[in-house]
Amino acid sequence: MSENTVEIMHNSIKERCALEEFTKALEYFPDMDEGTKDAPLDNVFYFKRYHYKSAEPTVYRTGLCILLSGKKRMTFEEHSYEYSALDYIVCSMMIHAQCETFASFNEPVRGIFIGFSVEEIRELVESMNLRDRIKTFDSKHIPSPIGPSTMDGDFQDSLVRFLKCLSDENEAKVLGKALKREVLYRALCGEQAELLLKLSLQAGPLVQINKVIDVLEQNYNQEIDVDNLAKEVNLSVSSFYRLFKDVTSDTPVQYLKKIRLNKAKEMIITQNAKAYVAALEVGYQSVSQFSREFKRYFGVTPAALKVS
């Protein structure tokens, strides 16, 4: 038997053992129906799906999206990322992507989303004395706002402790924030460390666009002036427009439209809102235009969504 064959077998056994060890994490996954469920810690929630779901528009918020079982395929711009148990996606800002879910009753998709703020990442960077490393980055380089990664053994151990903590509300109140910080620390030690470090900068493309996205999120039902958005980040309109599209793959107007449509979808599903009420609430002046754009984006009319 060749040395290469032995090495391949050894690595395969290690991966299988790591996966078997990580399945212990599922012991602390809550008993829940299909959908999402808030954890007893702010900006953290579980998700679960039993059925295959073809690619559909999905909002990924700033944070870590970690899979414990099943598989997903995320498509952003021209890139597709498949991730399964032991894998996670780092999102440095809210993005709109396509997500395909591979799940069954015997092998459901189960995972946890751990949101974080720029301030949390900056505090960790300071604690880890990583400022000198940041100085080596090209501040004008435009990175992808997302990145896939695989957990190493230390990350897995930290995540299992965090999940165990969340399974007890009293533990979550006392230890939750500290154990969340440990998980974020592991991410800063992982393959997407550079993306997180760039997010911690005081200036640069990710910081500028995140600032604008915050404005859009807070004022999505208002009329937005692109000139004013450009002034928020001290750029000319043409430079701002180009930078925004390079980072998010959308123009500012397209991005705002997706925020509005997703907010409206949430209202229809969670509040049983009528289409015209949701349309007006999120900032549309024309209900017919809202219905057309809703159908074009989600592949279903608001009325059909409400029935389903």
VOPAGU-2260 file (C-alpha; in pm, 1 decimal, decimal comma):
REM VOPAGU-2260
SITE   aa  ch    i         X         Y         Z
SITE  MET   A    0       0,0       0,0       0,0
SITE  SER   A    1     148,9     336,8    -103,4
SITE  GLU   A    2     215,2     622,4     138,4
SITE  ASN   A    3     -41,2     838,1     -47,0
SITE  THR   A    4    -310,1     571,4      -5,2
SITE  VAL   A    5    -233,6     539,7     366,4
SITE  GLU   A    6    -248,5     918,5     407,0
SITE  ILE   A    7    -582,7     939,8     223,1
SITE  MET   A    8    -728,2     661,9     440,7
SITE  HIS   A    9    -594,4     829,2     755,0
SITE  ASN   A   10    -747,1    1165,0     660,4
SITE  SER   A   11   -1077,5     998,0     575,4
SITE  ILE   A   12   -1088,1     828,1     916,5
SITE  LYS   A   13   -1003,7    1157,3    1090,8
SITE  GLU   A   14   -1282,5    1338,0     904,0
SITE  ARG   A   15   -1533,5    1064,4     988,0
SITE  CYS   A   16   -1433,8    1068,2    1354,2
SITE  ALA   A   17   -1457,5    1447,0    1365,6
SITE  LEU   A   18   -1806,9    1432,9    1215,0
SITE  GLU   A   19   -1916,7    1161,4    1457,4
SITE  GLU   A   20   -1780,9    1364,2    1749,2
SITE  PHE   A   21   -1957,1    1675,7    1621,9
SITE  THR   A   22   -2294,8    1499,3    1607,9
SITE  LYS   A   23   -2294,1    1544,2    1985,2
SITE  ALA   A   24   -2383,3    1904,0    1909,2
SITE  LEU   A   25   -2724,3    1783,9    1792,7
SITE  GLU   A   26   -2797,9    1666,2    2147,4
SITE  TYR   A   27   -2832,7    2033,2    2235,8
SITE  PHE   A   28   -3036,5    2131,5    1929,7
SITE  PRO   A   29   -3392,4    2218,5    2040,0
SITE  ASP   A   30   -3694,4    2006,3    1959,9
SITE  MET   A   31   -3866,4    2235,3    1710,0
SITE  ASP   A   32   -4090,8    2240,6    1405,9
SITE  GLU   A   33   -3968,9    2333,1    1061,5
SITE  GLY   A   34   -3871,5    2700,3    1045,1
SITE  THR   A   35   -3676,6    2919,7    1284,9
SITE  LYS   A   36   -3666,1    2954,2    1660,6
SITE  ASP   A   37   -3502,7    3226,6    1868,7
SITE  ALA   A   38   -3231,3    3117,6    2109,0
SITE  PRO   A   39   -3224,2    3268,0    2461,0
SITE  LEU   A   40   -2959,1    3517,5    2345,4
SITE  ASP   A   41   -3004,7    3827,6    2130,1
SITE  ASN   A   42   -2938,9    3791,2    1756,6
SITE  VAL   A   43   -2901,4    3412,0    1771,8
SITE  PHE   A   44   -3154,2    3167,6    1628,6
SITE  TYR   A   45   -3190,2    2805,1    1519,5
SITE  PHE   A   46   -3324,8    2691,6    1182,2
SITE  LYS   A   47   -3460,1    2359,5    1059,7
SITE  ARG   A   48   -3605,2    2221,8     737,3
SITE  TYR   A   49   -3730,3    1870,6     655,5
SITE  HIS   A   50   -3784,5    1909,3     281,3
SITE  TYR   A   51   -3582,9    1989,0     -27,7
SITE  LYS   A   52   -3626,8    2347,7    -137,8
SITE  SER   A   53   -3517,6    2473,2    -477,9
SITE  ALA   A   54   -3307,8    2788,3    -496,4
SITE  GLU   A   55   -3499,7    3088,9    -367,0
SITE  PRO   A   56   -3415,8    3447,4    -267,4
SITE  THR   A   57   -3277,0    3447,7      85,0
SITE  VAL   A   58   -3154,3    3722,2     316,1
SITE  TYR   A   59   -2823,3    3649,7     487,2
SITE  ARG   A   60   -2757,6    3888,7     774,1
SITE  THR   A   61   -2428,4    3986,8     933,8
SITE  GLY   A   62   -2308,6    3685,0    1126,9
SITE  LEU   A   63   -2209,2    3318,7    1113,2
SITE  CYS   A   64   -2446,6    3070,2     950,5
SITE  ILE   A   65   -2344,0    2727,7    1081,9
SITE  LEU   A   66   -2481,5    2392,4     964,3
SITE  LEU   A   67   -2512,0    2097,6    1200,9
SITE  SER   A   68   -2674,1    1856,8     954,3
SITE  GLY   A   69   -2804,5    1849,3     596,9
SITE  LYS   A   70   -2667,4    2060,2     313,2
SITE  LYS   A   71   -2727,1    2399,0     154,8
SITE  ARG   A   72   -2605,2    2566,0    -161,0
SITE  MET   A   73   -2573,8    2943,2    -154,1
SITE  THR   A   74   -2530,2    3140,4    -476,6
SITE  PHE   A   75   -2409,0    3498,3    -471,7
SITE  GLU   A   76   -2312,0    3679,4    -789,8
SITE  GLU   A   77   -2141,7    3411,8   -1003,8
SITE  HIS   A   78   -2023,3    3199,6    -712,1
SITE  SER   A   79   -2189,5    2900,0    -547,7
SITE  TYR   A   80   -2094,4    2768,4    -204,3
SITE  GLU   A   81   -2203,7    2427,6     -79,1
SITE  TYR   A   82   -2187,6    2377,2     293,4
SITE  SER   A   83   -2290,1    2096,6     526,0
SITE  ALA   A   84   -2214,5    1974,6     879,6
SITE  LEU   A   85   -1883,0    2120,8    1003,8
SITE  ASP   A   86   -1914,1    2411,3     757,3
SITE  TYR   A   87   -2018,6    2771,7     806,3
SITE  ILE   A   88   -2062,9    3092,7     610,1
SITE  VAL   A   89   -1927,2    3427,3     729,8
SITE  CYS   A   90   -2139,0    3725,3     623,4
SITE  SER   A   91   -1983,2    4066,7     678,6
SITE  MET   A   92   -2305,8    4250,4     589,3
SITE  MET   A   93   -2666,3    4183,3     496,8
SITE  ILE   A   94   -2673,7    4034,9     147,8
SITE  HIS   A   95   -2942,3    3896,4     -81,2
SITE  ALA   A   96   -2850,9    3559,6    -228,6
SITE  GLN   A   97   -3011,1    3244,0    -366,9
SITE  CYS   A   98   -3024,5    2943,8    -135,9
SITE  GLU   A   99   -3102,0    2580,9    -227,5
SITE  THR   A  100   -3177,7    2343,4      60,6
SITE  PHE   A  101   -3106,0    1970,0      51,6
SITE  ALA   A  102   -3304,5    1810,7     331,2
SITE  SER   A  103   -3528,3    1514,5     407,7
SITE  PHE   A  104   -3717,8    1384,0     707,5
SITE  ASN   A  105   -3431,8    1141,2     779,8
SITE  GLU   A  106   -3164,0    1404,1     727,0
SITE  PRO   A  107   -3307,3    1748,9     797,1
SITE  VAL   A  108   -3114,5    2069,7     765,1
SITE  ARG   A  109   -3037,7    2194,7    1115,5
SITE  GLY   A  110   -2823,7    2491,0    1200,0
SITE  ILE   A  111   -2769,0    2801,8    1402,8
SITE  PHE   A  112   -2722,4    3165,2    1307,4
SITE  ILE   A  113   -2496,3    3372,1    1532,3
SITE  GLY   A  114   -2524,5    3741,2    1456,4
SITE  PHE   A  115   -2252,6    3986,1    1545,4
SITE  SER   A  116   -2190,0    4359,2    1531,1
SITE  VAL   A  117   -1889,5    4539,5    1390,0
SITE  GLU   A  118   -1817,1    4658,6    1744,2
SITE  GLU   A  119   -1795,4    4299,1    1871,1
SITE  ILE   A  120   -1540,8    4212,6    1601,5
SITE  ARG   A  121   -1338,3    4528,4    1667,5
SITE  GLU   A  122   -1322,2    4451,9    2039,4
SITE  LEU   A  123   -1191,9    4102,6    1967,2
SITE  VAL   A  124    -936,1    4234,2    1719,5
SITE  GLU   A  125    -804,6    4472,8    1984,6
SITE  SER   A  126    -790,2    4194,0    2244,1
SITE  MET   A  127    -602,3    3968,9    2000,3
SITE  ASN   A  128    -352,0    4245,1    1910,9
SITE  LEU   A  129    -424,2    4209,7    1539,2
SITE  ARG   A  130    -399,3    4579,3    1447,5
SITE  ASP   A  131     -53,3    4536,2    1297,3
SITE  ARG   A  132    -181,7    4263,4    1069,7
SITE  ILE   A  133    -462,9    4489,5     950,4
SITE  LYS   A  134    -209,7    4754,7     850,6
SITE  THR   A  135     -75,9    4518,0     583,4
SITE  PHE   A  136    -411,8    4509,5     401,6
SITE  ASP   A  137    -484,8    4711,6      92,0
SITE  SER   A  138    -765,9    4932,2     220,9
SITE  LYS   A  139    -890,9    4996,3    -134,0
SITE  HIS   A  140    -924,0    4628,5    -223,9
SITE  ILE   A  141   -1289,3    4524,8    -249,2
SITE  PRO   A  142   -1335,1    4181,0     -88,2
SITE  SER   A  143   -1634,0    3954,1    -129,0
SITE  PRO   A  144   -1873,2    4026,4     161,4
SITE  ILE   A  145   -1914,9    3654,1     229,8
SITE  GLY   A  146   -1685,9    3357,5     275,4
SITE  PRO   A  147   -1729,0    2983,2     336,9
SITE  SER   A  148   -1518,1    2795,7     589,8
SITE  THR   A  149   -1486,8    2464,4     772,4
SITE  MET   A  150   -1461,1    2434,6    1149,3
SITE  ASP   A  151   -1146,7    2290,7    1301,3
SITE  GLY   A  152   -1150,1    2088,3    1623,2
SITE  ASP   A  153   -1119,6    2392,6    1849,5
SITE  PHE   A  154   -1406,9    2568,2    1673,0
SITE  GLN   A  155   -1623,8    2256,0    1706,1
SITE  ASP   A  156   -1550,6    2230,4    2078,9
SITE  SER   A  157   -1638,2    2598,0    2130,5
SITE  LEU   A  158   -1961,5    2561,7    1935,9
SITE  VAL   A  159   -2071,9    2252,5    2129,8
SITE  ARG   A  160   -2015,7    2441,0    2456,4
SITE  PHE   A  161   -2216,5    2733,6    2321,4
SITE  LEU   A  162   -2504,6    2508,6    2212,6
SITE  LYS   A  163   -2505,5    2332,5    2548,0
SITE  CYS   A  164   -2519,7    2669,0    2722,4
SITE  LEU   A  165   -2813,0    2784,6    2506,8
SITE  SER   A  166   -3010,1    2472,7    2598,4
SITE  ASP   A  167   -3046,5    2611,5    2952,2
SITE  GLU   A  168   -3192,1    2961,3    2989,0
SITE  ASN   A  169   -3013,2    3030,6    3316,4
SITE  GLU   A  170   -2678,4    2926,8    3169,7
SITE  ALA   A  171   -2749,1    3137,4    2860,4
SITE  LYS   A  172   -2811,7    3444,9    3077,0
SITE  VAL   A  173   -2489,3    3400,9    3270,4
SITE  LEU   A  174   -2250,2    3244,8    3018,3
SITE  GLY   A  175   -2407,2    3306,0    2677,5
SITE  LYS   A  176   -2225,3    3624,9    2579,8
SITE  ALA   A  177   -1886,6    3490,2    2688,0
SITE  LEU   A  178   -1931,0    3164,9    2495,8
SITE  LYS   A  179   -2057,0    3352,5    2190,0
SITE  ARG   A  180   -1740,5    3562,0    2208,9
SITE  GLU   A  181   -1538,2    3239,1    2215,2
SITE  VAL   A  182   -1709,0    3120,0    1895,0
SITE  LEU   A  183   -1636,8    3455,0    1724,9
SITE  TYR   A  184   -1276,0    3424,5    1841,7
SITE  ARG   A  185   -1254,4    3086,5    1667,5
SITE  ALA   A  186   -1390,4    3241,9    1348,3
SITE  LEU   A  187   -1121,1    3509,6    1370,3
SITE  CYS   A  188    -865,7    3228,7    1388,0
SITE  GLY   A  189   -1018,6    3050,3    1088,3
SITE  GLU   A  190   -1007,7    3065,0     710,1
SITE  GLN   A  191   -1220,2    3381,5     690,0
SITE  ALA   A  192   -1012,1    3578,6     940,0
SITE  GLU   A  193    -914,5    3836,1     676,6
SITE  LEU   A  194   -1277,5    3909,6     590,7
SITE  LEU   A  195   -1360,4    3968,3     957,2
SITE  LEU   A  196   -1048,6    4177,9    1007,9
SITE  LYS   A  197   -1139,0    4400,9     714,8
SITE  LEU   A  198   -1483,0    4446,8     866,5
SITE  SER   A  199   -1315,2    4582,2    1179,6
SITE  LEU   A  200   -1140,8    4865,9     992,2
SITE  GLN   A  201   -1248,1    5221,4    1062,8
SITE  ALA   A  202   -1258,9    5285,5     687,3
SITE  GLY   A  203   -1266,2    5086,1     364,8
SITE  PRO   A  204   -1524,6    4938,7     124,8
SITE  LEU   A  205   -1695,5    4700,0     370,2
SITE  VAL   A  206   -1725,9    4969,4     635,8
SITE  GLN   A  207   -1862,0    5225,5     388,9
SITE  ILE   A  208   -2122,8    4994,0     238,7
SITE  ASN   A  209   -2227,8    4860,2     580,0
SITE  LYS   A  210   -2294,8    5218,1     685,4
SITE  VAL   A  211   -2518,3    5274,6     382,5
SITE  ILE   A  212   -2700,4    4943,2     434,6
SITE  ASP   A  213   -2781,0    5051,9     790,9
SITE  VAL   A  214   -2937,6    5370,4     649,5
SITE  LEU   A  215   -3142,9    5170,5     397,7
SITE  GLU   A  216   -3255,5    4922,2     664,1
SITE  GLN   A  217   -3372,3    5198,2     895,6
SITE  ASN   A  218   -3548,6    5398,2     623,7
SITE  TYR   A  219   -3662,9    5131,9     377,6
SITE  ASN   A  220   -4019,7    5269,7     355,9
SITE  GLN   A  221   -3899,1    5621,4     276,6
SITE  GLU   A  222   -3787,5    5775,9     -50,5
SITE  ILE   A  223   -3411,6    5738,1     -80,4
SITE  ASP   A  224   -3184,3    5995,4    -243,6
SITE  VAL   A  225   -2869,3    5833,1    -386,4
SITE  ASP   A  226   -2686,2    6166,3    -365,9
SITE  ASN   A  227   -2741,4    6172,2      10,2
SITE  LEU   A  228   -2626,0    5810,8      43,1
SITE  ALA   A  229   -2304,0    5900,8    -138,3
SITE  LYS   A  230   -2249,6    6190,8     100,9
SITE  GLU   A  231   -2286,1    5951,0     397,1
SITE  VAL   A  232   -1961,4    5783,7     291,2
SITE  ASN   A  233   -1787,0    6088,7     140,0
SITE  LEU   A  234   -1791,6    5963,0    -217,7
SITE  SER   A  235   -1903,2    6109,4    -546,3
SITE  VAL   A  236   -2228,5    5964,0    -676,7
SITE  SER   A  237   -2053,9    5774,4    -956,5
SITE  SER   A  238   -1786,2    5630,3    -722,8
SITE  PHE   A  239   -2047,9    5536,0    -463,0
SITE  TYR   A  240   -2273,9    5372,9    -721,1
SITE  ARG   A  241   -1984,6    5165,9    -857,7
SITE  LEU   A  242   -1858,2    5064,0    -512,6
SITE  PHE   A  243   -2203,5    4964,4    -388,2
SITE  LYS   A  244   -2260,8    4740,5    -690,3
SITE  ASP   A  245   -1911,8    4589,0    -669,0
SITE  VAL   A  246   -1968,4    4485,8    -306,6
SITE  THR   A  247   -2336,0    4384,8    -301,9
SITE  SER   A  248   -2388,8    4296,5    -672,9
SITE  ASP   A  249   -2693,7    4530,6    -666,5
SITE  THR   A  250   -2743,0    4897,7    -735,4
SITE  PRO   A  251   -2865,5    5095,7    -431,9
SITE  VAL   A  252   -3216,1    5105,3    -581,6
SITE  GLN   A  253   -3218,6    4730,2    -647,3
SITE  TYR   A  254   -3094,4    4662,5    -295,9
SITE  LEU   A  255   -3364,8    4881,9    -144,4
SITE  LYS   A  256   -3626,0    4703,4    -354,2
SITE  LYS   A  257   -3512,3    4366,0    -217,2
SITE  ILE   A  258   -3529,9    4495,2     139,6
SITE  ARG   A  259   -3886,1    4613,7      78,7
SITE  LEU   A  260   -3995,5    4289,8     -88,2
SITE  ASN   A  261   -3848,7    4075,1     190,0
SITE  LYS   A  262   -4010,2    4293,7     457,5
SITE  ALA   A  263   -4343,7    4263,2     276,9
SITE  LYS   A  264   -4307,2    3885,1     247,9
SITE  GLU   A  265   -4241,3    3862,8     620,8
SITE  MET   A  266   -4553,6    4070,0     693,8
SITE  ILE   A  267   -4770,7    3849,8     471,3
SITE  ILE   A  268   -4641,5    3529,4     631,4
SITE  THR   A  269   -4616,0    3630,4     997,6
SITE  GLN   A  270   -4895,0    3889,0    1024,0
SITE  ASN   A  271   -5133,7    3755,8     759,2
SITE  ALA   A  272   -5122,9    4102,4     603,1
SITE  LYS   A  273   -5308,1    4174,7     281,3
SITE  ALA   A  274   -5089,3    4248,0     -20,5
SITE  TYR   A  275   -5193,7    4612,7     -52,5
SITE  VAL   A  276   -5131,1    4673,9     318,3
SITE  ALA   A  277   -4783,9    4519,9     299,4
SITE  ALA   A  278   -4705,8    4713,4     -19,4
SITE  LEU   A  279   -4793,7    5050,9     130,3
SITE  GLU   A  280   -4625,6    4968,3     460,5
SITE  VAL   A  281   -4287,6    4899,1     299,0
SITE  GLY   A  282   -4291,7    5207,3      79,0
SITE  TYR   A  283   -4458,8    5115,8    -250,7
SITE  GLN   A  284   -4689,2    5376,8    -400,7
SITE  SER   A  285   -4838,3    5135,9    -654,8
SITE  VAL   A  286   -4986,3    4803,6    -543,7
SITE  SER   A  287   -4983,2    4667,4    -900,1
SITE  GLN   A  288   -4611,7    4746,2    -932,4
SITE  PHE   A  289   -4551,2    4577,8    -596,9
SITE  SER   A  290   -4735,0    4262,5    -710,6
SITE  ARG   A  291   -4538,1    4246,9   -1037,4
SITE  GLU   A  292   -4202,6    4289,5    -866,6
SITE  PHE   A  293   -4296,7    4045,9    -589,0
SITE  LYS   A  294   -4386,5    3777,0    -845,5
SITE  ARG   A  295   -4069,6    3844,7   -1046,0
SITE  TYR   A  296   -3846,5    3816,4    -738,7
SITE  PHE   A  297   -4007,7    3530,9    -544,1
SITE  GLY   A  298   -4171,6    3341,8    -832,8
SITE  VAL   A  299   -4512,6    3357,5    -665,1
SITE  THR   A  300   -4776,9    3626,6    -623,2
SITE  PRO   A  301   -4846,8    3776,7    -280,2
SITE  ALA   A  302   -5194,5    3621,7    -286,3
SITE  ALA   A  303   -5058,4    3273,9    -365,3
SITE  LEU   A  304   -4798,4    3308,7     -90,7
SITE  LYS   A  305   -5068,1    3398,2     159,7
SITE  VAL   A  306   -5274,9    3092,7      62,9
SITE  SER   A  307   -4972,3    2858,5      92,1
